[in-house]
């Protein structure tokens, strides 16, 4: 057997050396794999006993290591025992550098992905800066793989300066071809930095109103009140004036009503104080003013202004409903009637006025 190994050759290398190379490859693979598994085991124990996120991230990064990388490194290390020509030794060095470079890039890319996922994890129901996080993740990964590509090319002897110059010229041509996409990309960056709205905000622009569901690199998805999803280009969206009702710290409410012209002045004088009292007793409201505003065509007009210190639209409607019912009850207690739109009862004959009052109070009308 020994004689056969010494006599037979492959690529001018004795079979004995090839056997040693195979055995060393198996040894190196077992060693590297064993060290990796031992490290993973230790990190899992450390991670289970600490609240530090660094060991968790490191564990996820190391677990992304490819078995193919172990095999390639073991083969490259095992081949070092062979008596190879200098040209092939240089090639092995280049291949080793490429394998290690790709694995490092995979580790860094995985770390960026873990960071992105942690940043996009809900905190108290809110997602902080999803656009900026997604864009930074994408940019970082592009930079990492670009550096790897340029480093590998430089290692194998490519003129990087000329290569980068050609990429710059080609990049200008590509930028001109995809300028609309780039415009939306920078618009999404602007949304992420300025944050005119975030996911969950209720916005209104143009004839569109709804809740923001997703902010992407090119489009924003909005769920309208009718239920359909509206997809809008980020560039077109930022060209409009955006009303963000979710960030409204308080709501100013202005409403008016009119009473009949035959209402006595003493009763008119009591109405503003009555309205003020009815609003001030309601929680989360701040009374501003209530006035006998003026003389309308057929009504004596009142105007009321108050604030609701919340952005809850349903609560606003509940409060307004309560105020309206209170005003109706108080005006009835004062024997003051609301004016009928378009009908002035002043100057009518008493019989006609009585008939009109009866007709408006009929349940069939």
C-alpha positions as CSV (number, residue, x, y, z in Angstrom):
1,X,0.0,0.0,0.0
2,X,2.8,2.4,0.9
3,X,4.6,1.6,-2.3
4,X,1.4,2.3,-4.3
5,X,1.0,5.6,-2.6
6,X,4.6,6.6,-3.3
7,X,4.4,5.5,-7.0
8,X,1.0,7.0,-8.0
9,X,0.7,10.7,-8.5
10,X,-2.1,13.3,-9.3
11,X,-1.1,16.6,-10.8
12,X,2.5,15.6,-10.2
13,X,1.9,15.2,-6.5
14,X,2.3,11.9,-4.7
15,X,-0.8,10.1,-3.5
16,X,0.7,10.1,0.0
17,X,0.5,13.9,0.1
18,X,-3.1,13.8,-1.1
19,X,-4.0,11.4,1.6
20,X,-2.3,13.6,4.2
21,X,-4.2,16.6,2.8
22,X,-7.6,14.7,3.0
23,X,-6.8,13.7,6.6
24,X,-5.8,17.2,7.6
25,X,-9.0,18.5,5.9
26,X,-11.2,16.2,8.0
27,X,-9.2,17.2,11.1
28,X,-9.5,21.0,10.4
29,X,-13.2,20.7,9.6
30,X,-13.9,18.8,12.8
31,X,-11.8,21.3,14.8
32,X,-13.5,24.4,13.3
33,X,-16.9,22.8,13.7
34,X,-16.2,21.8,17.3
35,X,-14.9,25.3,18.3
36,X,-18.0,26.8,16.6
37,X,-20.5,24.5,18.4
38,X,-18.7,25.1,21.7
39,X,-18.9,28.8,21.3
40,X,-22.6,28.7,20.4
41,X,-23.2,26.5,23.5
42,X,-21.4,29.0,25.8
43,X,-23.2,31.9,24.3
44,X,-26.6,30.3,24.8
45,X,-25.8,29.8,28.5
46,X,-24.6,33.4,28.9
47,X,-27.6,34.7,27.0
48,X,-30.0,32.8,29.1
49,X,-28.6,34.3,32.3
50,X,-28.2,37.9,31.3
51,X,-30.4,40.7,30.0
52,X,-27.7,42.2,27.8
53,X,-28.7,42.3,24.1
54,X,-25.1,42.1,22.9
55,X,-24.7,38.4,23.6
56,X,-28.1,37.7,22.0
57,X,-27.0,39.6,18.8
58,X,-23.7,37.8,18.8
59,X,-25.4,34.4,19.1
60,X,-27.7,35.1,16.2
61,X,-24.8,36.3,14.1
62,X,-22.6,33.3,14.8
63,X,-25.6,31.0,14.1
64,X,-25.7,32.4,10.6
65,X,-22.4,30.8,9.7
66,X,-22.6,28.5,6.8
67,X,-21.3,24.9,7.0
68,X,-19.9,25.4,3.5
69,X,-17.6,28.0,4.9
70,X,-16.2,25.5,7.4
71,X,-15.7,22.9,4.6
72,X,-14.0,25.4,2.3
73,X,-11.6,26.6,5.0
74,X,-10.8,23.1,6.0
75,X,-10.0,22.2,2.3
76,X,-7.9,25.3,1.8
77,X,-6.0,24.6,5.1
78,X,-5.5,20.9,4.2
79,X,-4.1,21.8,0.8
80,X,-1.3,23.8,2.4
81,X,0.6,20.5,3.0
82,X,0.8,19.9,-0.8
83,X,3.9,20.9,-2.7
84,X,2.1,23.2,-5.0
85,X,3.7,25.7,-7.5
86,X,3.9,29.3,-6.3
87,X,1.2,30.3,-8.8
88,X,-1.3,27.9,-7.1
89,X,-0.2,28.9,-3.6
90,X,-1.2,32.5,-4.5
91,X,-4.5,31.3,-5.9
92,X,-5.2,29.5,-2.6
93,X,-4.4,32.7,-0.8
94,X,-6.9,34.6,-2.9
95,X,-9.6,31.9,-2.5
96,X,-9.1,31.9,1.3
97,X,-9.4,35.7,1.4
98,X,-12.6,35.5,-0.7
99,X,-14.2,32.8,1.6
100,X,-13.3,34.7,4.7
101,X,-14.5,38.0,3.2
102,X,-17.9,36.5,2.2
103,X,-18.4,35.0,5.6
104,X,-17.6,38.3,7.4
105,X,-20.0,40.1,5.1
106,X,-22.7,37.5,5.9
107,X,-22.0,38.1,9.6
108,X,-22.2,41.9,9.3
109,X,-25.4,41.6,7.1
110,X,-27.0,39.4,9.7
111,X,-26.1,41.8,12.5
112,X,-27.8,44.6,10.5
113,X,-30.9,42.4,10.0
114,X,-31.0,41.7,13.7
115,X,-30.7,45.4,14.5
116,X,-33.5,46.2,12.0
117,X,-35.8,43.6,13.5
118,X,-35.2,44.9,17.0
119,X,-35.8,48.5,16.0
120,X,-39.0,47.5,14.2
121,X,-40.3,45.6,17.2
122,X,-43.3,47.3,18.7
123,X,-42.8,49.4,21.8
124,X,-46.0,50.2,23.6
125,X,-47.8,49.7,20.4
126,X,-45.7,52.1,18.4
127,X,-43.1,51.4,15.7
128,X,-40.2,53.9,15.9
129,X,-39.1,55.3,12.5
130,X,-39.7,52.3,10.3
131,X,-38.8,54.1,7.1
132,X,-35.4,55.3,8.4
133,X,-34.7,51.9,9.9
134,X,-35.5,50.1,6.7
135,X,-33.5,52.5,4.6
136,X,-30.4,52.5,6.8
137,X,-30.5,48.7,6.9
138,X,-30.6,48.6,3.1
139,X,-27.9,51.2,2.7
140,X,-25.6,49.5,5.2
141,X,-25.9,46.1,3.5
142,X,-25.2,47.7,0.1
143,X,-22.1,49.4,1.5
144,X,-20.9,46.2,3.2
145,X,-21.2,44.1,0.0
146,X,-19.8,46.8,-2.1
147,X,-16.7,47.0,0.1
148,X,-16.3,43.3,-0.1
149,X,-16.5,43.3,-3.9
150,X,-14.0,46.1,-4.2
151,X,-11.6,44.4,-1.7
152,X,-11.8,41.1,-3.5
153,X,-11.2,42.7,-6.8
154,X,-8.2,44.6,-5.4
155,X,-6.9,41.4,-3.9
156,X,-6.9,39.6,-7.2
157,X,-5.2,42.4,-9.0
158,X,-8.0,44.5,-10.6
159,X,-7.4,48.2,-11.0
160,X,-10.0,49.6,-8.6
161,X,-9.6,53.2,-9.6
162,X,-10.6,52.5,-13.2
163,X,-13.3,50.2,-12.1
164,X,-14.8,52.8,-9.7
165,X,-14.6,55.5,-12.4
166,X,-16.5,53.3,-14.8
167,X,-19.1,52.6,-12.1
168,X,-19.5,56.3,-11.6
169,X,-20.3,56.9,-15.3
170,X,-22.7,54.0,-15.3
171,X,-24.3,55.2,-12.1
172,X,-25.1,58.6,-13.7
173,X,-26.9,56.8,-16.6
174,X,-28.8,54.5,-14.2
175,X,-29.8,57.5,-12.0
176,X,-31.2,59.3,-15.0
177,X,-33.2,56.2,-16.0
178,X,-34.7,55.6,-12.5
179,X,-35.0,59.2,-11.4
180,X,-38.7,58.7,-10.5
181,X,-37.8,55.8,-8.3
182,X,-35.0,57.9,-6.7
183,X,-37.4,60.7,-6.2
184,X,-39.8,58.5,-4.2
185,X,-36.8,57.1,-2.3
186,X,-35.7,60.5,-1.2
187,X,-39.3,61.4,-0.4
188,X,-39.5,58.4,1.9
189,X,-36.3,59.5,3.5
190,X,-37.9,62.9,4.1
191,X,-40.9,61.3,5.6
192,X,-38.6,59.3,7.9
193,X,-36.6,62.3,9.0
194,X,-39.3,65.0,9.3
195,X,-42.0,62.5,10.4
196,X,-45.1,64.5,9.2
197,X,-46.9,61.3,10.0
198,X,-46.2,57.8,11.3
199,X,-48.0,54.5,11.1
200,X,-51.4,54.7,12.8
201,X,-51.9,58.5,12.2
202,X,-55.1,59.7,10.6
203,X,-54.3,62.1,7.8
204,X,-56.1,64.1,5.2
205,X,-54.7,65.4,1.9
206,X,-56.5,66.4,-1.2
207,X,-59.6,64.2,-1.4
208,X,-57.9,61.3,0.5
209,X,-58.5,60.7,4.2
210,X,-57.6,57.6,6.2
211,X,-55.2,55.9,8.6
212,X,-51.6,55.3,7.6
213,X,-50.9,51.5,7.4
214,X,-47.5,51.3,5.9
215,X,-44.7,53.7,4.8
216,X,-42.5,52.1,2.2
217,X,-39.5,53.2,0.2
218,X,-41.7,54.1,-2.8
219,X,-45.3,54.3,-1.7
220,X,-47.4,54.9,1.4
221,X,-50.5,52.7,2.1
222,X,-53.5,54.4,3.6
223,X,-56.7,52.7,4.8
224,X,-59.7,54.9,4.0
225,X,-62.8,55.2,6.1
226,X,-64.7,53.2,3.5
227,X,-62.3,50.3,4.0
228,X,-60.4,50.3,0.7
229,X,-56.6,50.6,0.7
230,X,-55.1,53.7,-1.0
231,X,-51.6,53.4,-2.3
232,X,-49.9,56.8,-2.9
233,X,-46.5,57.7,-4.3
234,X,-44.4,59.3,-1.6
235,X,-43.4,62.1,-4.0
236,X,-47.0,62.9,-4.9
237,X,-48.0,62.7,-1.2
238,X,-45.5,65.3,0.0
239,X,-46.6,67.7,-2.8
240,X,-49.9,68.1,-0.8
241,X,-50.7,69.9,2.4
242,X,-51.1,67.1,4.9
243,X,-53.5,67.4,7.9
244,X,-52.5,65.1,10.7
245,X,-55.5,64.7,13.0
246,X,-53.8,62.1,15.2
247,X,-51.4,64.8,16.6
248,X,-54.2,67.2,17.4
249,X,-53.7,68.0,21.1
250,X,-57.1,69.7,21.3
251,X,-60.0,70.4,19.1
252,X,-61.6,73.8,18.8
253,X,-65.4,73.5,18.3
254,X,-67.5,76.3,16.9
255,X,-71.3,75.8,16.5
256,X,-74.3,78.0,16.3
257,X,-78.1,78.0,16.6
258,X,-81.0,80.4,16.2
259,X,-84.1,81.2,18.2
260,X,-87.3,82.9,17.3
261,X,-87.5,86.7,16.9
262,X,-90.3,86.9,19.5
263,X,-88.0,85.6,22.3
264,X,-87.9,88.2,25.1
265,X,-84.6,90.0,25.7
266,X,-84.4,88.7,29.3
267,X,-84.5,85.2,28.1
268,X,-81.9,85.9,25.4
269,X,-79.6,87.3,28.1
270,X,-79.8,84.0,30.1
271,X,-78.8,81.7,27.2
272,X,-75.0,82.4,27.1
273,X,-74.6,81.8,30.9
274,X,-76.7,78.6,30.5
275,X,-74.5,77.3,27.8
276,X,-71.3,78.1,29.7
277,X,-72.6,76.2,32.7
278,X,-73.6,73.2,30.7
279,X,-70.1,73.0,29.0
280,X,-68.0,73.6,32.1
281,X,-69.5,70.6,33.9
282,X,-68.4,68.2,31.1
283,X,-64.9,66.6,31.6
284,X,-62.1,67.2,29.0
285,X,-63.7,70.4,27.8
286,X,-62.7,74.1,28.2
287,X,-65.3,76.8,27.6
288,X,-64.2,79.8,25.5
289,X,-67.3,81.9,24.8
290,X,-71.0,82.0,24.0
291,X,-72.6,85.1,22.5
292,X,-75.8,86.5,21.0
293,X,-74.0,86.9,17.7
294,X,-76.5,88.9,15.6
295,X,-79.8,89.2,13.8
296,X,-80.3,86.7,11.0
297,X,-82.8,86.9,8.3
298,X,-85.3,84.8,10.3
299,X,-83.4,83.9,13.5
300,X,-81.7,85.5,16.4
301,X,-78.3,83.9,16.1
302,X,-76.0,82.5,18.9
303,X,-72.4,81.3,18.5
304,X,-70.6,79.0,20.9
305,X,-66.9,78.2,21.0
306,X,-65.3,75.6,23.3
307,X,-62.2,73.3,23.3
308,X,-62.0,69.5,23.7
309,X,-58.6,68.5,25.2
310,X,-58.3,65.2,23.2
311,X,-58.1,64.1,19.6
312,X,-60.7,61.4,20.1
313,X,-63.3,62.1,17.4
314,X,-65.9,59.7,19.0
315,X,-65.5,61.5,22.3
316,X,-66.0,64.8,20.6
317,X,-69.3,63.6,19.0
318,X,-70.5,62.3,22.4
319,X,-69.7,65.7,24.1
320,X,-71.4,67.7,21.3
321,X,-74.4,65.5,21.5
322,X,-74.6,66.0,25.3
323,X,-74.3,69.8,24.8
324,X,-77.0,69.8,22.1
325,X,-79.5,67.9,24.3
326,X,-78.7,70.1,27.3
327,X,-79.3,73.3,25.2
328,X,-82.7,71.9,24.0
329,X,-83.8,71.1,27.6
330,X,-82.6,74.4,29.0
331,X,-84.3,76.4,26.2
332,X,-87.5,74.5,26.8
333,X,-87.3,75.4,30.5
334,X,-86.9,79.1,29.5
335,X,-89.9,78.8,27.1
336,X,-87.6,79.6,24.2
337,X,-88.2,77.9,20.8
338,X,-85.7,77.3,18.0
339,X,-86.5,79.3,14.9
340,X,-87.7,77.4,11.8
341,X,-85.3,77.8,8.9
342,X,-86.7,80.2,6.3
343,X,-89.8,81.2,8.3
344,X,-90.1,84.4,10.3
345,X,-93.0,84.3,12.8
346,X,-92.7,88.0,13.7
347,X,-95.5,90.1,12.2
348,X,-97.8,87.1,11.5
349,X,-101.4,87.2,12.5
350,X,-101.8,85.4,15.9
351,X,-104.2,82.8,14.3
352,X,-101.7,82.1,11.5
353,X,-98.9,81.8,14.0
354,X,-101.0,79.4,16.1
355,X,-101.8,77.3,13.1
356,X,-98.2,77.2,12.0
357,X,-97.1,76.1,15.5
358,X,-99.7,73.3,15.5
359,X,-98.6,72.1,12.1
360,X,-94.9,71.9,13.1
361,X,-95.8,70.0,16.3
362,X,-98.0,67.4,14.5
363,X,-96.4,63.9,14.6
364,X,-97.3,63.4,10.9
365,X,-95.0,66.2,9.8
